[in-house]
């Protein structure tokens, strides 16, 4: 739990158990702060003239949400037309890595996409296999993520996360009647690891798959459940990544990093509010485990016997010796760390953490670090008991403490929170998407830039990686974010029309309409969000328009960035069911000018 420092009664109540001690990390001469210490009164992200060419790449099959068991229903044209959530390349030494992608449709199907024909072939239909599979609970359900074992080319192993609803009738044991090439002999479910507080309505399930023939488009092999984590209603287990910097025989080889959301408990007043700050649970954490229990035999075996916990050698997990902590935890204090990227050139692990009402974050992940949530968001204190407002928005405002440390149960000394490397407020959008450091060939002017997006508005941004690294986790030292302008020629344009600058939101809305989408009368796309439709905080309402004042029209573009094995970037959009590619730089970024620190 989090202790409370002596202060005036009103501030103590607002802090909800936050101990304000210690000191802010020492200031250093890095980059100019992009944002004020308090929440801004207007948009802070500008356009610097950089523009990129976007091209249609592939059209996934239409799909709709699934609620348990096999789903072959009609497409819901009032909702999103598909739910493509991630696109992955196999490791480069796999025999077919150059010719195909694996594409995850959150509604239930893992596809193989042929790069030449653009044909989608169903590989695994999760609703056919898992009787309690659930994708009908919002944006964080269904098939969440996929990634490949570093030894995939030889062992055929890959990993997925999907969501199940435990209170559905029947058994949770998977079935292979519709996938007879799946061998389920010996498959058993694991006990759910539930949080010590708050309700549990859903479960994230981490599966290890072994395909015995990776040279075809059919799954043939086994499945093994590694971990099952219970949560309330949102922010489940999310992304999966292996350390690309290590080789076989090194300590971190074969260790799987798993980001886990807070189950929406951090924003909920009550005993579950402090779960992201507690080390006795998985909520709001990044975990590190070893799926192959034979790989590091001296390491501690996980409680369910399905994985090991890095606990010996030169790089053990940070809390393995702490009796009150879960040894699997690598970093903590996050809300919804739904996507990670590991840049091999800079040796940097980044995570995008979706914020509550005011701030979206990019964090640089280091072992044992505390990222502050649910007591910090952006550069501010967060007061969940006061409508989730940050310190500058509470009336009257609450000044940030002179000394900034958090008490964490089991750790003797108070902990200094690590602050984001880049942030943006909800004047820009309201749900940070995925991002990658660009290392491809088609856009050389953007190499070394971290390219990411806001899911709701569809805006695509970039930030200089070197500037983010220079922030060193210090408060109010975030790197400058810039918006990428999009040039696009629609398939619905006349033949002689050239690519023109357009908003991603409008591109998605146009395609959604042409494909038969019929949203509610008050919006042009399905769904709702504060940045485009408006539905929260009447006292500090954000505009339903972009920073230039152009209204969005309501709904969610719901886009994500994906990276191919060659480093090129793709834009996945759920609402119109499309995959597009960032193909070229039309106007390069201006030459950077060194800036003085604050």
N, C-alpha and C positions, 0 to 999 in steps of 0.2 A: 504493500500500500504506500501512499504518498503522505508524508508528514505535513504539519502545518506550522509555519513560523508565526511568531506573535506580530500582529498588526492590528489596525483598527477593525472593529467588529464587522463593518460592511464589507471591507475588502476580504476579510477572512472567509465570510460566507460565499463571496463570489469565487474565491479560489478553489472551493470545493475540495479541500485537502491538499492543495499545492503548497509545498514548502519552498519559500523564497529565501534561499541562502546562497552563499558562494559568490562567484563572480562571473561575469560574461567572459567568454574566451577573449584573450588579449587581441587588441586591434593590430592589424598588419597592413602594410601598404600593398593593396591588391588592385581591385578595380572599383570604379565609382559605383555606389549603390544605385540600383535602378529605381527602387521604390522608397518612399518615406517610411520611417519607422511605424507610422500609423497607417490605417487603411486609407487608400487614396480616394479622392472625390471624383476622379474621372479616369479614363483609359490611360494606361502607361506604356502600352506596346505600340510602336509606330512602324510604318513602312519605310524602309530605306532604299526602295527602288528595286530590290532583288526580286526577280520573277523567274518562274520555272514553267516548263511545258509539261502539261499533264495529258496523257493519252489513255484511251480505253484499252484494257488488256484482255479481260476475260469476263464472261457472264456466268456466275454460278447458277445451279438449279434453284428455282423458287422453293421456299420452305416456310413452314409455320411452326409455332411453338408446340411442344409435346408435353403431355402430362401423363407420364407413366406408361410403360408397355409399348406396344407397337402402334405407330401413328401413321396412317395413310390418308388423313383427312384432306379436305379442300384447302387451297391457299387462302389465307385471310388477307384480302387486298386492302383492308382498312388498317392493317398493321405493316410491319416491316416485311419486305418481300423476300428476304433471306436473312441469315444471321452469321455471315462470315466474320469470324472473330480473330483468326490468326492464319498466317501462311508461313510455312517453314521449309527450308531446304535440308535434305539429308547431309550428313558429313561429306566433305568433298571426295573422300576415297570410296564412297559407296558406289556400286556399279552404275546406277541410274540417276545419280545426283544431278548431272548436267541436263537431264531431259525432263525432269518433273518436279513439282512442288507437292507438299502435303497441305491441304486446306481444311481448316476446322470450321464447320457450320455449327454454331452454338445450339441450334435446334435439334441436333442429334446425329449428324453424319460427318465422319472424317473422310474426305475425298482425296484422291490422287488427281492432280491436274497436269495433263500433258502440255509441255511448253510449246510444242509445235502445232498441235491440232486444237489446243485450248479446250479439249474434252475433259469433263469431270467424271471420274469413275468412283462410285462408292466403295470404300475400303472397309470401314467398320460403321455399322449403324448402331449407335449406343442404345437407342430405345428398343432394339431387337434383343439386345444382350442383357441389359440391366433392367429388371422389372420395376424398380422404383426410380428410374431415371426421371429427372424433372428439368424442363427448360421453361416452364410457364410461370415463373415467379419474378420476372423483371429482367434487368440487364446483366445480372451476375449469376446466371444459372446455366444449365445445359452443359455442353462440352466447353470447358473454359480454356484449356491450353494443351499443347503438345511440345515435346522436345526429344531429341535423340541422344542415346548413350554415346559417349566418345568412342566406344568400341563397336558401334552399330554395324559397320561394314563387315565385321566378322561374326558378331553375336546376334545381330538382328533385333536388339533391344531398343525400345523407346518407351516414353512415359506420357501419360495423360492425366488430366484432372477433370472430373465431371461431378455433377451435383445429383444427389438423391434425396427423396423425401421419406424419412423413416417411418412416418405414421401411415403410409399407404398400406392397404391390405396385402397380405401375402409375404413371401420370402424375399429377402434381398439377394439371394444366391443367383448369380447370372445363369443364363440359358443359352444354348447354341443351336436351337432348332432352326433358326434362320441364318446361322453362320456355322455350318457343320464342320468347317475347317478349323474352328476354334476348339482346342482341347482344354476342357475344364476339369480334367481329373486332378484331384488334389487342391482345387481352388477352394479357399475358405475366406469368409469375411473376417475383418478384424474388429475388435471393440472400438467404438467411437471414443475419441479423446475429446471430451466436452469441457467447456470452460467452467470454472468454479462458481460463476454467477451468471444470471441472465437465462432466458429461455433458449431451448434448442428446437428448431423446427426443420432444419435442413442439415445435410452432411456433405462435405467435400470428400471425394474419394480419389486417392492417388493410385494409379494402376501401372504396373510394369508389364509391357507386352513383349513377347519374343516371336518374331516372324522367322520361320525356318527357311523362307525363300524370298529374299528382298529383290529378286530380279523380275517379279511380275506384279500385277496390280491387285492381287488377292491376298488377304491375310490368311496365313496358314501357320498356326502355332499355339502358344499358350498365353495365359494372363495370370498375373499374381498381384493381389492387393497388398500394397505396402503400408498405407496409412489412411485412416478415416477420421475426419475432424468435424465435430458438431458446431453449429453456429445458429444464430437467430434468423435473420431475414435478408441480409445483404453482406457484401464484402467477404467472399469465401476465400479458400485457398485459390491462388491465382496462377502465377507464372512459375516456370521451371527453367533452370539454366545450369550448365556445367561450366567449370572453370576452363576456358580455352587456352590458358597460358601454361598448363602443366602437361607433362607426358607420363606415360605408364611408368610406375615405380616411384613417382613422387607422391608426397603426402596427400595433396589435395586431388589427385587423380581419381575420377569416379565418384566424387562427392557431388550430390545433387543439392542445389540451392532452391528453396521453395518459399515463395512469398505467400503470406497468409493475411487476409484482411481481419478487421476487428469484429466482424459479424454485426456491425452497426451498434455495438455496445458503447463505444467511446463517446458517442453523441447522445446517449440515453442516460438521463439522471438516474442515480441509484447505484447499487453495488457493482454493476457491470461497467460503470464509467471508467474505472481505473485499470481495466484489464490490459490495455496496451502497454501500461507502465509496470505491470506485474510480470515476474519471470516464472510464475508457476503455471502458465498457460500459453497456448499458441496464438492467441488473438493479437493481431497487429504486429506480427513478427516476420523476420526472414529466418528460415530454418536451414540447417545444413546437415544432411544425412548421407549415408553410404548404402545404396540399395543392394549392392553385392556384398553379402555378409562374409564371403570368403576373401575379399580383396584386402582388407586391413584386419586380420584376425585378432590382433591385440586390442582393438578398439572395443568400447563398451557396446553390448547388444541393446537395441531399442527394446522398450517394454513389451512390445507385441512380437518380438523375435523376427521381424521381417526386414530389418535394416540395422546398420551400426551407426553409432554416434562418434564422430572424430574426437578422440579423447587421449591419444598418445602421439608420439612423434613431435615434430617441431611446430605443428600448427593445429593444436586442439581447439575445439569450440570454446568460446570464452567463459561459459558458465558450467562446464562439466564438473567442476569441483565444488560447486555451490549446492548444498543439500536441498535447499528450498526451490531451486530452479530446474526447469526442463533443460537438460543438456543439449537438446537439439537446437536451441536458440542461437542464432548467429548475430542478429541485430534486432532492435525493438523500438517501440514508440511510434508506430505507423498506423494510418487509418485504413487505406485501401491500396496497398502497393501492388497494383495489378499487372504491371509490366516491368521487366528488367532488360538491360543491355550491358554486355561486357565488351568494352573496346580493347582489342588486343594491342594496339599501338601504344596507348597511354596506360594500359593495365588498370583501367578504371571500370568499376561496377556501378551502374546507375540504376535507380528505380524511380518510376513515376508514381507518386502517391496522390490519389484523388482526395480533394479536400471536402470540407463540410460546406459552409455558406459563403466563405470569403476568399480563401487562398488555395491555389493549386501548386504542387511542389515537384521539383526534380531534386533528388537527394543522391549524393555520392556515398556509397555503402562502404563502411569499414567495420571490421570485426568488433563486436561488443558495444557498438555505438547506440545511444539513446536519441531518437529523433523527435522526442518531445510530446507527441500526441498521447493522450488526449488533453494535455495541459498547455500545449503550444500548437499554433497553426500559423504558417508563414513566419513572420518575425514577431508575432504577438502572442499574448496570453489568450487562452480560449476559456470562456465561461459557459459551460454546458448548461448550468442551472439558470442562465440568463439568455435563453433562446439561442444558445450556440453562438453568441456574439463574441467578438474579440475585444480586447481592452479599450481600444480607441472608439468603439461604437457603443459601449455601455454608457448609459446616461445616469449620472455624470461619468465621464470616461475614467478609466483606471490607469494610472501611470505604470509603465513597465518597471519592475523592481530594479533597484540598483545592483542587486546581487542575484544571480540566476543559476540556481542549482536545484535538482530534484532529489528527494529521498526515494530510494527504491528498496523494497523489502529484500533482505539478504545481502545487500551491499553496504559495507560499513561506512564508506564515505559518500557524501552527496555527489550526484552525477551532473556534469555540465551537459545540457542538451546540445546536439549537433544541428545546426540550422541548414536550410536548403541551399543548394548551389544556384538555383534559379527559381523564381516564383512568378505567378501572375494572379491578379485579383479577378473577381467575378464581373468586372466591367468588360473583360476580354472573352469570357466564356465561363462554363461552370463544371467542366469535367475533363481533366487532362487525360490524353490518350497515350498511345505508345510512342516510343521514339528510339532512334539509333544514331550513333556517330557515323557520319557518311564517310565511307572509304572506297566507294566505287569509282568507275572510270567515266561514266557518261556525264557527270556533273563535277568536273575537277575543281571548279571555283568554290565548291561547297565542302571539299574535303576538310575534315577536322571540325565540322560544324555538327552539333547535335540537332537533328531535325525531328520534330514531334508535332502533336496536334491537340486541339480541343475537340472532344468527341461530339458535343452537342452542336456547336456552331459550324464545325468543319474547318475552322481556321487552321492553317499550317504555319508553324513557327520555326525559327532556328536560333541557336545560341552558340557562342564559341566555346568549345570544350575547354580550351586552355584557360579562359576566363572563369569557368565554373570550378576547375581544379584550384585556381588561385584563391578562391573564397575561403577554403580550408574550414568550412563549417561555421564561419563566424556570422553573427547576427548583423543584418543590414549591410551585407557585402555581396549580395546576389549579382550574378552576371546579367548583362543586358539581353533582353529578348527582342527579336525582330520578327515581323510577319513576312512570310513568303507570299508574293502575289502569284496567282495561278493564271496561266494562259492555256486555253482549251478550245478545241474544235469539236463540237458535238456531232454525233452521228445523225442528229436531226437537223443540222445546218445544211444549207445549200452547198453544192459541190464546190463552188468557187469562193466560198467564204473561208477566210484564214482564221487561225486561232486568235482569240481575243481574251482580254483579262475578264475573269469572272470569279464570283465567290464560289467556293466549294459547296456551300449550302444550296445555292441556286442550281448548280450542276446536278446535285443529288435530287432536288425537288423536281427538276425538269424530267429526269429519267424516270423517277417514281411515277409521275403522272402519265408519261408515255407508255409505261409498262402496266398501266391499269390500276395504279394505287389510288385509293379514295379515302383520304384522311378526314378527320372531323371538320365541320364547317368553319371553325375558327383557326385553322392551321393548314399549312401546305404540305407538311410531313407528319407522320405518325409520332406519337409520344408527346411529352411535355417537359419543359425545363425553364428555369428562371431566366436564362440568357436570351431565349428566343420566344417564349410564350408567357412567362411571368406567373409565379405562383407562391412566392415566399417573401417574407420580411417587408411588410408594407411601409415600415418606418425608414427603410434604407433600400428602396426598390431599385433594382438595376434596370437599365433600358432594355427593351426587346429589339434593339437595333444594333448594328455594328458600330465601331467607333467613328465611322464617317456619317452616322445618322440614318443609314438605310435600314428599314425594318427587315427582319428575317421572315416574318409571316407565320411563325409558330411551328412547333415540332422539333424533331431531332434529326440531324444528318447522320449521326452515329457512325463516325469514321474512325479508323485506326491506321497506323503506319505499320508496314511489314517490310522485312529485309530478306532479299534473296541471298543465296550462297556466294554470289559474286559481288555483294555489297550494294546492289541497286535497290531502290526503294519503291514500294507499292502502297497504294491507298485503297483500303478496304472500306466499303460503305454498306451498312446493313439495310438502311431504309429503302434504297433502290436496288439492292442486290447486285453490286458491281465490284470488280477489281480493276483499278487503273494503275498506271505507272508514271513516276516522275522521270521524264525522258531526257531533259536537257535544261541547261540554264540559259534563259533568254536575256536576262540582265543580271550581271554578277553583283555580289555585295560590294559596297564601297570599300576602299582600302582602309583598314582599321587605323585609328589614331590613338596612341597611348593616352590613357586618362588618369588623372590624379586620384588618389584615394581620398575618402572623406576625412 
